[in-house]
Amino acid sequence: PGQAVPLFERALAVQERNPGSSHRVARTLAELGSALMRAGRPPYSGARAMVGRAIGIWEGLGAPDAPEFAAVLALSARIHADLGQHAAARDEYERALAIRARVFGTSHPLYAEAQAGLALALAEDGEPAAAADAALNAETTGRDHLRTTLRYLPERQSVMYASMRPKGLDLALSLAPSDPETIGRVFDAVIRSRALVLD
């Protein structure tokens, strides 16, 4: 990431000199913000500024259902969460979820990824019941997509995808003691997860 930052900055300078490249500028701003974040430069002020500019461009383009706009919102939510701004993270995850639901449907792994992020933001914002519910929904979506995908992949790729898929089970397990009503659902998810491993 550290080596990518100056390259993204050069690309951005070139794109900003060319009229009609707003989409490309927004993409590069998001990539630059992501690289700054991954380079571990707290307090992420540079990353937040880049991603904020990207969001502004997407909002001005009149493309409210663009999948890339949802990705930028999810990235901004992660930055806000890392900074402890959990209400802002929650709002942006909810916006990303709404876009991904309209574009991909609610069974897509990108939808599950945003669900898992929202669950964490809800947990940090002091709403354990809603967080556990979102985490279990993310786990179900990710597990169902994995089960479908495994039918078509070689074993090595299946194992790799299983390790990378969106998950919510760990968070749901950590929240279960604070919300007794979810304990049954959490253990059901554990059993289904282990059964999938056996399959």
Accessible surface in RSA format (square Angstrom, percent):
REM  Atomic radii and reference values for relative SASA: ProtOr
REM  Chains: A
REM  Algorithm: Lee & Richards
REM  Probe-radius: 1.40
REM  Slices: 20
REM RES _ NUM      All-atoms   Total-Side   Main-Chain    Non-polar    All polar
REM                ABS   REL    ABS   REL    ABS   REL    ABS   REL    ABS   REL
RES PRO A   1    74.24  54.1  57.05  52.0  17.20  62.5  58.24  48.1  16.00  99.5
RES GLY A   2    37.66  46.4   0.00   N/A  37.66  46.4  23.71  65.1  13.94  31.2
RES GLN A   3   159.98  89.5 151.19 110.5   8.79  20.9  58.52 124.6 101.46  77.0
RES ALA A   4    31.18  28.7  27.89  43.0   3.29   7.5  29.92  42.1   1.26   3.3
RES VAL A   5     4.96   3.3   4.96   4.5   0.00   0.0   4.96   4.3   0.00   0.0
RES PRO A   6    63.77  46.5  62.94  57.4   0.83   3.0  63.35  52.3   0.42   2.6
RES LEU A   7   108.45  60.4 103.11  73.8   5.34  13.4 103.45  72.7   5.00  13.5
RES PHE A   8    51.66  25.8  51.35  31.8   0.31   0.8  51.60  31.3   0.06   0.2
RES GLU A   9    86.20  49.5  79.42  60.1   6.78  16.1  26.65  51.6  59.54  48.6
RES ARG A  10   168.83  70.9 163.59  83.4   5.24  12.5  59.62  81.5 109.21  66.2
RES ALA A  11    38.90  35.8  30.29  46.8   8.60  19.6  38.27  53.9   0.63   1.7
RES LEU A  12    14.10   7.9  14.10  10.1   0.00   0.0  14.10   9.9   0.00   0.0
RES ALA A  13    45.06  41.4  38.83  59.9   6.23  14.2  43.54  61.3   1.53   4.0
RES VAL A  14    75.95  50.0  75.74  68.6   0.21   0.5  75.74  65.8   0.21   0.6
RES GLN A  15    34.04  19.0  33.42  24.4   0.62   1.5  10.18  21.7  23.86  18.1
RES GLU A  16    85.99  49.4  52.97  40.1  33.02  78.6  28.28  54.7  57.71  47.1
RES ARG A  17   170.08  71.4 140.36  71.6  29.72  70.8  74.71 102.1  95.37  57.8
RES ASN A  18    74.66  51.5  70.13  67.8   4.53  10.9  13.05  31.4  61.61  59.5
RES PRO A  19   132.36  96.5 101.92  92.9  30.44 110.7 114.45  94.5  17.92 111.4
RES GLY A  20    79.12  97.6   0.00   N/A  79.12  97.6  38.83 106.6  40.29  90.2
RES SER A  21     4.73   4.0   1.77   2.4   2.97   6.8   2.03   4.3   2.70   3.8
RES SER A  22    47.82  40.4  43.09  57.5   4.74  10.9   9.94  21.2  37.88  53.1
RES HIS A  23    80.12  43.8  80.12  55.7   0.00   0.0  49.58  51.1  30.54  35.5
RES ARG A  24   122.14  51.3 120.81  61.6   1.33   3.2  40.80  55.8  81.35  49.3
RES VAL A  25    12.48   8.2  12.48  11.3   0.00   0.0  12.48  10.8   0.00   0.0
RES ALA A  26     0.00   0.0   0.00   0.0   0.00   0.0   0.00   0.0   0.00   0.0
RES ARG A  27    99.06  41.6  95.18  48.5   3.87   9.2  47.22  64.5  51.84  31.4
RES THR A  28    11.74   8.4   9.84  10.0   1.91   4.5   2.83   3.8   8.92  13.5
RES LEU A  29     0.00   0.0   0.00   0.0   0.00   0.0   0.00   0.0   0.00   0.0
RES ALA A  30    13.94  12.8  13.26  20.5   0.68   1.5  13.59  19.1   0.35   0.9
RES GLU A  31    84.60  48.6  83.45  63.1   1.15   2.7  19.80  38.3  64.80  52.9
RES LEU A  32     4.09   2.3   4.09   2.9   0.00   0.0   4.09   2.9   0.00   0.0
RES GLY A  33     0.00   0.0   0.00   N/A   0.00   0.0   0.00   0.0   0.00   0.0
RES SER A  34    22.26  18.8  21.91  29.2   0.35   0.8   7.67  16.3  14.59  20.4
RES ALA A  35     0.00   0.0   0.00   0.0   0.00   0.0   0.00   0.0   0.00   0.0
RES LEU A  36    20.98  11.7  20.51  14.7   0.46   1.2  20.61  14.5   0.36   1.0
RES MET A  37    28.61  14.8  23.74  15.7   4.87  11.6  20.14  17.1   8.47  11.2
RES ARG A  38   143.78  60.4 113.01  57.6  30.77  73.3  68.63  93.8  75.15  45.5
RES ALA A  39    34.36  31.6   3.55   5.5  30.81  70.1   9.76  13.7  24.60  65.2
RES GLY A  40    44.46  54.8   0.00   N/A  44.46  54.8  24.37  66.9  20.08  45.0
RES ARG A  41   117.93  49.5 108.11  55.1   9.82  23.4  49.40  67.5  68.53  41.5
RES PRO A  42   100.53  73.3  77.96  71.1  22.57  82.0  78.18  64.5  22.35 138.9
RES PRO A  43    89.65  65.3  87.12  79.4   2.53   9.2  89.12  73.6   0.53   3.3
RES TYR A  44    38.65  18.0  36.68  20.9   1.97   5.1   9.39   7.1  29.26  36.1
RES SER A  45    66.13  55.9  59.54  79.5   6.59  15.2  32.11  68.4  34.02  47.7
RES GLY A  46    33.26  41.0   0.00   N/A  33.26  41.0  27.85  76.4   5.42  12.1
RES ALA A  47     0.98   0.9   0.25   0.4   0.73   1.7   0.25   0.4   0.73   1.9
RES ARG A  48    93.14  39.1  90.66  46.2   2.48   5.9  25.57  34.9  67.57  41.0
RES ALA A  49    53.19  48.9  39.91  61.6  13.27  30.2  51.35  72.3   1.84   4.9
RES MET A  50    38.32  19.8  38.32  25.4   0.00   0.0  38.32  32.6   0.00   0.0
RES VAL A  51     1.29   0.8   1.29   1.2   0.00   0.0   1.29   1.1   0.00   0.0
RES GLY A  52    38.72  47.8   0.00   N/A  38.72  47.8  28.63  78.6  10.10  22.6
RES ARG A  53   108.27  45.5  98.02  50.0  10.25  24.4  53.03  72.5  55.24  33.5
RES ALA A  54     0.00   0.0   0.00   0.0   0.00   0.0   0.00   0.0   0.00   0.0
RES ILE A  55    18.60  10.6  18.60  13.9   0.00   0.0  18.60  13.4   0.00   0.0
RES GLY A  56    40.03  49.4   0.00   N/A  40.03  49.4  29.50  81.0  10.53  23.6
RES ILE A  57    43.08  24.5  35.13  26.2   7.95  19.2  41.40  29.8   1.68   4.6
RES TRP A  58     7.64   3.1   6.18   3.0   1.46   3.4   5.81   3.1   1.83   3.0
RES GLU A  59    95.02  54.6  66.09  50.0  28.93  68.9  32.15  62.2  62.87  51.3
RES GLY A  60    69.04  85.1   0.00   N/A  69.04  85.1  36.05  98.9  32.99  73.9
RES LEU A  61    57.04  31.8  28.37  20.3  28.67  72.1  31.69  22.3  25.35  68.2
RES GLY A  62    64.76  79.9   0.00   N/A  64.76  79.9  36.94 101.4  27.81  62.3
RES ALA A  63    31.15  28.6  24.35  37.6   6.81  15.5  30.35  42.7   0.80   2.1
RES PRO A  64    88.81  64.7  83.98  76.6   4.84  17.6  87.68  72.4   1.13   7.0
RES ASP A  65    58.38  40.9  54.09  53.8   4.29  10.2  21.94  51.6  36.44  36.3
RES ALA A  66    17.98  16.5  11.29  17.4   6.70  15.2  16.71  23.5   1.27   3.4
RES PRO A  67    60.29  43.9  56.28  51.3   4.01  14.6  56.64  46.8   3.65  22.7
RES GLU A  68    67.78  38.9  66.22  50.1   1.56   3.7  37.82  73.2  29.96  24.5
RES PHE A  69     9.05   4.5   9.05   5.6   0.00   0.0   9.05   5.5   0.00   0.0
RES ALA A  70     0.00   0.0   0.00   0.0   0.00   0.0   0.00   0.0   0.00   0.0
RES ALA A  71    47.86  44.0  42.06  64.9   5.79  13.2  43.05  60.6   4.80  12.7
RES VAL A  72     6.49   4.3   5.66   5.1   0.83   2.0   6.48   5.6   0.01   0.0
RES LEU A  73     0.04   0.0   0.04   0.0   0.00   0.0   0.04   0.0   0.00   0.0
RES ALA A  74     3.18   2.9   3.18   4.9   0.00   0.0   3.18   4.5   0.00   0.0
RES LEU A  75    11.09   6.2  11.09   7.9   0.00   0.0  11.09   7.8   0.00   0.0
RES SER A  76     7.47   6.3   7.12   9.5   0.35   0.8   0.33   0.7   7.14  10.0
RES ALA A  77     0.00   0.0   0.00   0.0   0.00   0.0   0.00   0.0   0.00   0.0
RES ARG A  78    99.41  41.7  97.96  49.9   1.45   3.5  44.43  60.7  54.98  33.3
RES ILE A  79     1.23   0.7   1.23   0.9   0.00   0.0   1.23   0.9   0.00   0.0
RES HIS A  80    29.59  16.2  29.59  20.6   0.00   0.0  18.46  19.0  11.13  13.0
RES ALA A  81    25.26  23.2  16.43  25.4   8.83  20.1  16.67  23.5   8.59  22.7
RES ASP A  82    86.20  60.4  50.13  49.9  36.06  85.3  13.50  31.8  72.70  72.5
RES LEU A  83    50.72  28.2  21.22  15.2  29.50  74.2  26.35  18.5  24.37  65.6
RES GLY A  84    44.07  54.4   0.00   N/A  44.07  54.4  21.66  59.5  22.41  50.2
RES GLN A  85    69.69  39.0  61.97  45.3   7.72  18.4  34.33  73.1  35.36  26.8
RES HIS A  86    37.04  20.2  33.85  23.5   3.19   8.2  21.74  22.4  15.30  17.8
RES ALA A  87    60.23  55.4  56.87  87.8   3.36   7.6  57.19  80.5   3.04   8.1
RES ALA A  88    36.16  33.2  28.36  43.8   7.80  17.7  33.63  47.4   2.53   6.7
RES ALA A  89     0.00   0.0   0.00   0.0   0.00   0.0   0.00   0.0   0.00   0.0
RES ARG A  90    63.67  26.7  63.67  32.5   0.00   0.0   6.60   9.0  57.06  34.6
RES ASP A  91    81.27  56.9  79.04  78.7   2.23   5.3  22.91  53.9  58.35  58.2
RES GLU A  92    24.13  13.9  24.13  18.3   0.00   0.0   7.35  14.2  16.78  13.7
RES TYR A  93    14.14   6.6  14.14   8.0   0.00   0.0   4.50   3.4   9.64  11.9
RES GLU A  94    72.83  41.8  66.47  50.3   6.36  15.1  27.09  52.4  45.74  37.3
RES ARG A  95    98.52  41.4  92.94  47.4   5.58  13.3  46.74  63.9  51.78  31.4
RES ALA A  96     0.00   0.0   0.00   0.0   0.00   0.0   0.00   0.0   0.00   0.0
RES LEU A  97    19.23  10.7  18.98  13.6   0.24   0.6  19.15  13.5   0.07   0.2
RES ALA A  98    44.55  41.0  35.15  54.2   9.40  21.4  43.94  61.9   0.61   1.6
RES ILE A  99     7.25   4.1   7.25   5.4   0.00   0.0   7.25   5.2   0.00   0.0
RES ARG A 100     6.56   2.8   6.47   3.3   0.09   0.2   0.09   0.1   6.47   3.9
RES ALA A 101    34.46  31.7  22.91  35.4  11.55  26.3  23.11  32.5  11.35  30.1
RES ARG A 102   143.17  60.1 105.44  53.7  37.73  89.8  68.05  93.0  75.12  45.5
RES VAL A 103    59.41  39.1  27.15  24.6  32.25  77.7  32.03  27.8  27.38  74.3
RES PHE A 104    69.29  34.7  41.32  25.6  27.97  72.8  47.78  29.0  21.50  61.5
RES GLY A 105    27.42  33.8   0.00   N/A  27.42  33.8  25.58  70.2   1.84   4.1
RES THR A 106    81.12  57.7  71.68  72.7   9.44  22.5  38.76  52.1  42.36  64.0
RES SER A 107    84.48  71.4  77.70 103.7   6.78  15.6  47.18 100.5  37.31  52.3
RES HIS A 108    55.94  30.6  53.08  36.9   2.85   7.3  33.06  34.1  22.88  26.6
RES PRO A 109    22.90  16.7  22.29  20.3   0.62   2.2  22.56  18.6   0.35   2.1
RES LEU A 110    62.95  35.1  62.89  45.0   0.06   0.2  62.95  44.2   0.00   0.0
RES TYR A 111    32.64  15.2  32.64  18.6   0.00   0.0   2.90   2.2  29.74  36.7
RES ALA A 112     0.00   0.0   0.00   0.0   0.00   0.0   0.00   0.0   0.00   0.0
RES GLU A 113    77.02  44.2  72.30  54.7   4.72  11.2  25.79  49.9  51.23  41.8
RES ALA A 114     0.53   0.5   0.00   0.0   0.53   1.2   0.53   0.7   0.00   0.0
RES GLN A 115    17.15   9.6  17.15  12.5   0.00   0.0   3.03   6.4  14.13  10.7
RES ALA A 116    23.93  22.0  18.33  28.3   5.59  12.7  19.57  27.6   4.36  11.5
RES GLY A 117    12.95  16.0   0.00   N/A  12.95  16.0  11.20  30.7   1.75   3.9
RES LEU A 118    17.62   9.8  17.62  12.6   0.00   0.0  17.62  12.4   0.00   0.0
RES ALA A 119     0.09   0.1   0.09   0.1   0.00   0.0   0.09   0.1   0.00   0.0
RES LEU A 120    88.35  49.2  88.35  63.2   0.00   0.0  88.35  62.0   0.00   0.0
RES ALA A 121     1.35   1.2   0.22   0.3   1.14   2.6   0.78   1.1   0.57   1.5
RES LEU A 122     9.74   5.4   9.74   7.0   0.00   0.0   9.74   6.8   0.00   0.0
RES ALA A 123    25.59  23.5   8.29  12.8  17.31  39.4   8.51  12.0  17.08  45.2
RES GLU A 124   100.58  57.7  75.33  57.0  25.26  60.1  12.26  23.7  88.33  72.1
RES ASP A 125    59.55  41.7  36.64  36.5  22.91  54.2   4.40  10.4  55.15  55.0
RES GLY A 126    58.18  71.7   0.00   N/A  58.18  71.7  33.23  91.2  24.95  55.9
RES GLU A 127    60.91  35.0  56.36  42.6   4.55  10.8  27.15  52.5  33.76  27.6
RES PRO A 128    49.85  36.3  49.85  45.4   0.00   0.0  49.85  41.2   0.00   0.0
RES ALA A 129    55.52  51.0  51.49  79.5   4.03   9.2  51.99  73.2   3.53   9.3
RES ALA A 130    41.23  37.9  29.99  46.3  11.24  25.6  37.38  52.6   3.85  10.2
RES ALA A 131     0.00   0.0   0.00   0.0   0.00   0.0   0.00   0.0   0.00   0.0
RES ALA A 132     0.00   0.0   0.00   0.0   0.00   0.0   0.00   0.0   0.00   0.0
RES ASP A 133    59.55  41.7  59.55  59.3   0.00   0.0  13.73  32.3  45.82  45.7
RES ALA A 134    12.28  11.3   8.92  13.8   3.36   7.6  11.95  16.8   0.33   0.9
RES ALA A 135     0.10   0.1   0.10   0.2   0.00   0.0   0.10   0.1   0.00   0.0
RES LEU A 136     6.25   3.5   5.79   4.1   0.46   1.2   6.00   4.2   0.26   0.7
RES ASN A 137    58.73  40.5  56.86  54.9   1.88   4.5   8.00  19.3  50.73  49.0
RES ALA A 138     0.00   0.0   0.00   0.0   0.00   0.0   0.00   0.0   0.00   0.0
RES GLU A 139     1.09   0.6   1.09   0.8   0.00   0.0   0.06   0.1   1.03   0.8
RES THR A 140    57.79  41.1  57.79  58.6   0.00   0.0  40.27  54.1  17.52  26.5
RES THR A 141    16.64  11.8  11.67  11.8   4.98  11.9   4.92   6.6  11.72  17.7
RES GLY A 142     0.40   0.5   0.00   N/A   0.40   0.5   0.31   0.9   0.09   0.2
RES ARG A 143    10.35   4.3  10.35   5.3   0.00   0.0   0.00   0.0  10.35   6.3
RES ASP A 144    62.95  44.1  60.26  60.0   2.69   6.4  26.57  62.5  36.38  36.3
RES HIS A 145    56.23  30.7  51.28  35.6   4.95  12.7  33.06  34.1  23.17  27.0
RES LEU A 146     6.49   3.6   6.49   4.6   0.00   0.0   6.49   4.6   0.00   0.0
RES ARG A 147    86.66  36.4  84.72  43.2   1.94   4.6  41.88  57.2  44.78  27.1
RES THR A 148    67.47  48.0  67.47  68.4   0.00   0.0  44.51  59.8  22.96  34.7
RES THR A 149    30.55  21.7  26.94  27.3   3.61   8.6  26.11  35.1   4.44   6.7
RES LEU A 150    52.95  29.5  40.71  29.1  12.24  30.8  40.90  28.7  12.05  32.4
RES ARG A 151   167.71  70.4 128.02  65.3  39.69  94.5  52.64  71.9 115.07  69.7
RES TYR A 152   166.55  77.8 134.14  76.3  32.41  84.3 105.71  79.4  60.84  75.0
RES LEU A 153    57.67  32.1  40.72  29.1  16.95  42.6  42.38  29.8  15.29  41.2
RES PRO A 154    85.59  62.4  71.97  65.6  13.62  49.5  84.70  69.9   0.89   5.5
RES GLU A 155   142.59  81.9 129.73  98.1  12.86  30.6  50.23  97.2  92.36  75.4
RES ARG A 156   205.53  86.3 196.70 100.3   8.83  21.0  79.18 108.2 126.35  76.6
RES GLN A 157    85.71  47.9  84.62  61.8   1.09   2.6  19.08  40.6  66.63  50.5
RES SER A 158    13.65  11.5  13.20  17.6   0.45   1.0  11.24  23.9   2.41   3.4
RES VAL A 159    97.59  64.2  94.09  85.2   3.49   8.4  96.54  83.9   1.05   2.8
RES MET A 160   111.21  57.6 105.97  70.1   5.23  12.5  72.47  61.6  38.74  51.3
RES TYR A 161    49.89  23.3  48.33  27.5   1.57   4.1  49.33  37.1   0.57   0.7
RES ALA A 162    32.77  30.1  28.45  43.9   4.32   9.8  28.64  40.3   4.14  11.0
RES SER A 163    77.64  65.6  50.23  67.0  27.41  63.1  46.17  98.3  31.47  44.1
RES MET A 164   137.76  71.3 105.86  70.1  31.90  76.0 101.40  86.2  36.36  48.2
RES ARG A 165    18.07   7.6  11.58   5.9   6.49  15.5   1.38   1.9  16.69  10.1
RES PRO A 166    23.66  17.2  12.93  11.8  10.73  39.0  23.57  19.5   0.09   0.5
RES LYS A 167    89.46  43.6  72.17  44.3  17.29  41.2  65.50  59.0  23.96  25.5
RES GLY A 168     4.33   5.3   0.00   N/A   4.33   5.3   4.33  11.9   0.00   0.0
RES LEU A 169    16.28   9.1  16.28  11.6   0.00   0.0  16.28  11.4   0.00   0.0
RES ASP A 170   113.34  79.4 105.28 104.8   8.06  19.1  38.23  90.0  75.11  74.9
RES LEU A 171    36.31  20.2  30.20  21.6   6.11  15.4  33.99  23.9   2.32   6.2
RES ALA A 172     0.00   0.0   0.00   0.0   0.00   0.0   0.00   0.0   0.00   0.0
RES LEU A 173    70.18  39.1  61.22  43.8   8.95  22.5  61.40  43.1   8.77  23.6
RES SER A 174    78.90  66.7  47.20  63.0  31.70  73.0  52.46 111.7  26.44  37.0
RES LEU A 175    21.95  12.2  21.73  15.5   0.22   0.6  21.95  15.4   0.00   0.0
RES ALA A 176     7.61   7.0   7.61  11.7   0.00   0.0   7.61  10.7   0.00   0.0
RES PRO A 177   106.81  77.8  77.97  71.1  28.84 104.8  84.40  69.7  22.40 139.2
RES SER A 178    72.19  61.0  38.47  51.3  33.73  77.7  48.77 103.8  23.43  32.8
RES ASP A 179    21.93  15.4  21.36  21.3   0.56   1.3   2.96   7.0  18.96  18.9
RES PRO A 180    97.89  71.3  86.71  79.0  11.18  40.6  86.91  71.8  10.98  68.3
RES GLU A 181   158.21  90.8 129.95  98.3  28.26  67.3  52.86 102.2 105.36  86.0
RES THR A 182    10.24   7.3  10.19  10.3   0.05   0.1  10.24  13.8   0.00   0.0
RES ILE A 183    66.54  37.9  66.54  49.6   0.00   0.0  66.54  47.9   0.00   0.0
RES GLY A 184    52.88  65.2   0.00   N/A  52.88  65.2  41.78 114.7  11.10  24.9
RES ARG A 185   106.95  44.9  99.28  50.6   7.67  18.3  57.93  79.2  49.02  29.7
RES VAL A 186     0.38   0.3   0.38   0.3   0.00   0.0   0.38   0.3   0.00   0.0
RES PHE A 187   110.69  55.4 110.67  68.6   0.02   0.1 110.67  67.1   0.02   0.1
RES ASP A 188    65.22  45.7  61.62  61.3   3.60   8.5  19.40  45.6  45.82  45.7
RES ALA A 189     5.95   5.5   5.35   8.3   0.60   1.4   5.91   8.3   0.04   0.1
RES VAL A 190    33.56  22.1  33.56  30.4   0.00   0.0  33.56  29.2   0.00   0.0
RES ILE A 191   118.42  67.4 115.85  86.3   2.57   6.2 117.77  84.8   0.64   1.7
RES ARG A 192   116.97  49.1 114.55  58.4   2.42   5.8  18.22  24.9  98.75  59.8
RES SER A 193     9.42   8.0   8.06  10.8   1.35   3.1   0.54   1.2   8.87  12.4
RES ARG A 194   126.56  53.1 125.76  64.1   0.80   1.9  65.33  89.3  61.23  37.1
RES ALA A 195    45.65  42.0  43.65  67.4   2.00   4.5  44.68  62.9   0.97   2.6
RES LEU A 196    14.43   8.0   8.68   6.2   5.75  14.5   9.61   6.8   4.81  13.0
RES VAL A 197   110.48  72.7  82.64  74.8  27.83  67.1  90.44  78.6  20.04  54.4
RES LEU A 198   156.58  87.2 125.27  89.6  31.31  78.7 128.63  90.3  27.95  75.2
RES ASP A 199   142.55  99.9  79.64  79.3  62.91 148.8  39.56  93.1 102.99 102.7
END  Absolute sums over single chains surface
CHAIN  1 A    10491.8       8541.8       1950.0       6214.3       4277.5
END  Absolute sums over all chains
TOTAL         10491.8       8541.8       1950.0       6214.3       4277.5
